[in-house]
Amino acid sequence: MQQRTLGKSGLQVSTIGLGCMGLSFAYGPAMEQSAAIKLLHGAIERGVTFFDSAEAYGPFTNETLLGEALAPFRDRIVIATKFGFKNGEPPQGLDSRPQTIRAVAEASLKRLKTDRIDLFYQHRMDPNVPVEDVAGTIKDLIAEGKVKHFGMSEAGADAIRRAHAVQPLAALQSEYSMWWREPEKEILPLLEELGIGFVPFSPLGRGFLTGAIDASTTFADDDFRKGLPRFSEENRKANAQLVDVLGTIADGKGATRAQIAIAWLLAQKPWIVPIPGTTKLNRLEENVGAADIQLATTDLQAIESALKAIEVMGDRYPAHLRKAVNR
């Protein structure tokens, strides 16, 4: 697989990374460890070098899994992880105090079985800690060799600019896909101005854009999507129009809906690196295959015209989580 550089940081990663959250957290029971390790090794075999984790995924179990699976390949890969929640648990609230960041870094290093964190994200903004203090702490960790690059997740434009002035960011990670295009308004122009890479999570709309989810789909109680307004039965039915449009475009290119959705993201900017997640090897192969699809200008124009005619229904988070996103 080809490589991309995240902004001006010099951090090179595979064109498509792997979001590892779903291996341990949020979408039902955690994968059995041997199956999860097989999937991670399968990603490496297919050219993936960029793996995304967080202490909050589990909590802690995802980092431990990656540490076990990726240790033999450590010098060939880039591992990203995150800090920012009290005790690593989002329901307990936010915590980006400098002493917490340092403690999380030390614990993550041990779980990941490594001597450095390649990309350390602030998972969510903490309104009680100036972003300059967060960036300054990461700057110190970089000077100590424990962290290589600084990132933020779901941060707003002002916070990005302020943090970047203290310690340049390599990447911003936020949701971005055909059905969530808000970053195009302020965030993408700012990242281009400052030379910061962009790592879209949920590039397949949490699975919806693949066509595998429809109005009749049921979600288990421990599936995060069950509580998301955009995944209500009514909104899934309304949003099927987007999946139909994707299907038409995909058929014309001899590709799948998922591949077109990822290829569309890759075509937006050369410093965008999506991190689709999956627990299935065949889906991993499908996602990675998107890197080989070239969308011509006419294809992108046709997609843009189709998207403009569709109104995506439903908020991406319920009210209490929208507040926690803290954009």
C-alpha positions in Angstrom: 0.0 0.0 0.0 1.1 3.5 -0.7 2.0 5.9 2.1 0.8 9.3 3.0 2.4 12.0 5.2 0.2 13.6 7.9 0.6 17.3 7.1 4.0 18.9 7.6 4.9 16.6 10.5 6.9 14.1 8.4 4.9 11.2 10.0 4.4 8.7 7.2 1.6 6.1 7.5 -0.3 3.8 5.2 -2.9 5.5 3.0 -5.6 3.7 5.0 -5.2 2.9 8.7 -7.1 0.6 11.0 -9.4 1.9 13.7 -9.0 -0.7 16.4 -11.8 0.4 18.8 -14.3 -2.2 17.6 -12.0 -5.1 18.4 -12.6 -4.4 22.1 -15.3 -1.9 22.7 -18.6 -0.2 21.6 -20.0 -2.5 18.9 -20.9 -5.6 21.0 -18.7 -8.2 22.8 -14.9 -7.9 22.4 -13.3 -10.2 19.9 -11.7 -13.3 21.2 -8.0 -12.4 21.5 -6.6 -14.9 19.0 -9.1 -13.8 16.4 -8.3 -10.2 17.0 -4.5 -10.8 16.7 -5.1 -12.7 13.5 -7.0 -9.7 12.1 -4.2 -7.3 13.1 -1.6 -9.5 11.5 -3.8 -9.6 8.4 -3.8 -5.9 8.3 0.0 -5.8 8.4 0.2 -8.4 5.6 -2.0 -6.1 3.5 0.2 -3.1 4.0 -1.5 -1.3 6.8 1.1 0.4 9.1 -1.2 2.8 11.0 -3.1 1.5 14.0 -5.5 3.6 16.2 -6.2 2.8 19.8 -7.0 4.6 23.1 -6.9 3.9 26.8 -10.7 4.4 26.8 -11.3 1.4 24.5 -12.1 -1.3 26.9 -10.9 0.6 28.9 -7.3 -0.4 28.6 -7.9 -3.8 26.9 -7.4 -2.5 23.4 -4.0 -1.1 24.1 -3.0 -4.4 25.7 -4.2 -6.3 22.7 -2.2 -4.1 20.3 0.8 -4.4 22.5 0.6 -8.2 22.3 -0.2 -8.4 18.6 2.1 -5.7 17.2 5.2 -6.0 19.2 7.0 -8.2 16.6 6.4 -5.5 14.0 7.0 -2.4 16.1 9.6 -0.7 14.0 7.5 -1.1 10.8 4.3 0.4 12.2 2.8 3.6 13.7 0.6 3.4 16.8 -1.7 6.2 17.8 -3.4 6.2 21.2 -5.3 8.8 23.3 -5.7 10.4 26.7 -8.4 12.7 28.1 -10.9 10.8 30.3 -10.9 10.3 34.1 -9.5 6.8 34.8 -9.8 6.1 31.1 -13.6 5.9 31.3 -15.7 8.4 29.3 -18.7 8.2 31.7 -16.5 9.6 34.5 -15.8 12.8 32.6 -12.9 14.6 31.1 -9.4 14.9 32.6 -6.5 16.4 30.6 -4.5 17.7 33.6 -0.8 17.6 32.9 -0.2 15.0 35.7 -2.9 12.8 34.2 -1.5 13.0 30.7 1.9 11.9 32.0 0.4 9.0 34.0 -1.6 7.9 30.9 1.5 8.1 28.8 3.5 5.8 31.1 0.6 3.3 31.5 0.0 3.2 27.7 3.7 2.6 27.0 3.6 -0.4 29.2 0.4 -1.8 27.8 1.6 -1.2 24.2 4.9 -2.8 25.0 6.8 0.0 23.5 9.2 2.8 24.4 7.4 5.5 22.4 3.9 6.6 21.4 4.0 7.6 17.7 0.9 9.8 17.9 -0.7 10.9 21.2 -4.1 12.4 20.8 -6.1 14.5 23.3 -9.3 12.4 23.0 -11.7 15.3 23.8 -11.2 18.9 24.9 -11.2 19.5 28.6 -12.8 22.9 29.4 -11.0 22.9 32.8 -7.5 22.7 31.4 -6.1 25.4 29.0 -5.2 23.7 25.7 -1.8 25.5 26.0 -1.1 23.4 29.1 -2.1 20.2 27.3 0.2 21.1 24.3 3.0 22.1 26.7 2.8 18.7 28.4 3.0 16.9 25.1 5.9 19.1 24.1 7.8 17.9 27.2 7.0 14.3 26.5 8.3 14.7 23.0 11.5 16.2 24.3 11.8 13.2 26.6 11.4 10.8 23.7 8.2 9.1 25.1 6.0 10.7 22.4 6.8 11.4 18.8 3.8 13.4 17.6 0.9 15.4 19.0 -2.7 15.1 17.9 -6.2 16.2 18.9 -9.6 14.6 18.4 -12.9 16.5 17.7 -11.3 19.8 18.6 -12.6 23.1 17.3 -10.7 25.6 15.1 -9.7 28.0 17.9 -8.4 25.2 20.2 -6.4 23.7 17.3 -4.8 27.0 16.5 -3.9 27.7 20.1 -2.5 24.2 20.7 -0.5 24.3 17.5 1.2 27.5 18.5 2.7 25.7 21.5 3.4 22.3 20.0 2.7 21.7 16.3 0.0 19.1 15.7 0.7 16.2 13.3 -2.9 15.3 13.0 -6.5 16.0 13.9 -8.9 13.0 14.3 -12.6 13.7 13.8 -15.6 12.1 12.2 -15.8 12.8 8.5 -17.6 10.9 5.8 -20.2 11.3 3.1 -22.9 11.6 5.7 -21.0 13.9 8.1 -19.3 16.7 6.2 -19.1 19.4 8.9 -15.2 19.4 8.9 -15.4 20.9 5.4 -16.7 24.2 6.8 -13.8 25.4 9.1 -11.6 22.5 9.9 -10.2 21.3 6.6 -9.2 24.9 5.5 -7.5 25.4 8.9 -5.6 22.1 8.7 -4.4 23.0 5.2 -3.3 26.4 6.4 -1.3 25.0 9.4 0.0 21.9 7.7 -1.9 19.4 9.9 -3.0 16.0 8.7 -6.5 14.7 9.1 -7.5 11.3 10.2 -11.3 10.7 9.7 -12.9 8.1 12.0 -16.1 6.4 11.1 -15.4 6.9 7.4 -18.1 4.4 6.6 -20.8 6.1 8.8 -20.4 3.4 11.6 -21.1 0.8 9.0 -24.2 2.4 7.4 -22.5 3.4 4.2 -21.6 -0.2 3.4 -25.2 -1.1 2.8 -25.1 -3.8 5.4 -27.5 -1.8 7.7 -31.1 -1.1 6.8 -34.4 -0.2 8.5 -34.9 -3.8 9.7 -31.5 -4.1 11.3 -31.5 -4.7 15.1 -28.7 -3.7 17.4 -27.7 -5.5 20.6 -27.9 -3.6 23.9 -24.2 -3.3 24.1 -23.9 -1.9 20.5 -23.1 1.9 20.7 -25.3 2.6 17.6 -28.5 1.6 19.4 -28.6 4.9 21.2 -27.6 7.1 18.2 -30.4 9.2 16.7 -29.0 8.7 13.2 -29.5 4.9 13.7 -33.2 5.0 14.7 -35.4 2.9 12.4 -37.1 5.9 11.0 -33.8 7.6 10.1 -32.2 4.5 8.7 -35.1 4.2 6.4 -34.8 7.9 5.4 -31.0 7.6 4.9 -31.3 4.6 2.6 -31.3 7.0 -0.3 -27.6 7.8 0.3 -26.8 4.1 0.3 -28.7 3.7 -3.0 -26.7 6.5 -4.6 -23.5 4.9 -3.4 -24.5 1.6 -4.8 -25.1 3.1 -8.3 -21.7 4.8 -8.3 -20.0 1.7 -7.0 -21.6 -0.5 -9.6 -20.2 1.8 -12.3 -16.7 1.5 -11.0 -16.8 -2.2 -10.3 -16.3 -1.5 -6.6 -18.3 -1.8 -3.3 -20.1 1.0 -1.5 -17.5 1.0 1.2 -14.6 1.3 -1.3 -16.3 4.3 -3.0 -16.9 6.0 0.4 -13.3 5.6 1.4 -11.9 6.5 -2.0 -14.0 9.7 -1.9 -12.3 10.7 1.3 -8.9 10.0 -0.1 -9.6 12.2 -3.0 -10.5 15.2 -0.9 -6.9 15.9 0.3 -3.5 14.1 0.0 -3.0 14.5 3.8 -6.2 12.7 4.7 -5.8 9.1 6.1 -9.1 7.3 7.0 -9.1 4.7 9.7 -12.1 2.3 9.0 -12.6 -0.3 11.7 -13.7 -3.9 11.3 -13.7 -7.3 13.0 -13.8 -9.3 9.8 -10.9 -10.1 7.5 -13.0 -9.9 4.3 -14.1 -6.4 5.3 -10.5 -5.5 6.0 -9.5 -6.6 2.5 -12.4 -4.7 1.0 -11.5 -1.5 2.9 -7.8 -1.7 2.0 -8.8 -2.2 -1.7 -10.2 1.4 -1.7 -6.6 2.7 -1.9 -6.4 1.3 -5.4 -9.6 3.1 -6.7 -9.0 6.4 -8.5 -12.0 8.7 -8.8 -11.8 11.0 -11.7 -12.9 14.6 -11.6 -16.2 13.6 -13.3 -16.8 10.9 -10.7 -16.3 13.4 -7.9 -18.5 15.9 -9.5 -21.3 13.3 -9.9 -20.9 12.3 -6.3 -21.1 15.9 -5.2 -24.2 16.5 -7.2 -25.8 13.4 -5.7 -24.9 14.3 -2.1 -26.2 17.8 -2.4 -29.6 16.4 -3.3 -29.8 14.2 -0.2 -30.5 15.4 3.4 -29.1 13.1 6.0 -31.5 12.6 8.8 -30.8 12.3 12.5 -28.1 13.8 14.8 -24.9 11.8 15.0 -25.0 11.8 18.9 -27.9 12.1 21.5 -28.0 15.3 23.4 -25.9 14.1 26.4 -23.1 12.9 24.2 -23.2 16.0 21.9 -22.2 17.9 25.0 -19.3 15.5 25.8 -17.9 15.8 22.2 -17.3 19.4 23.3 -16.5 20.8 19.8 
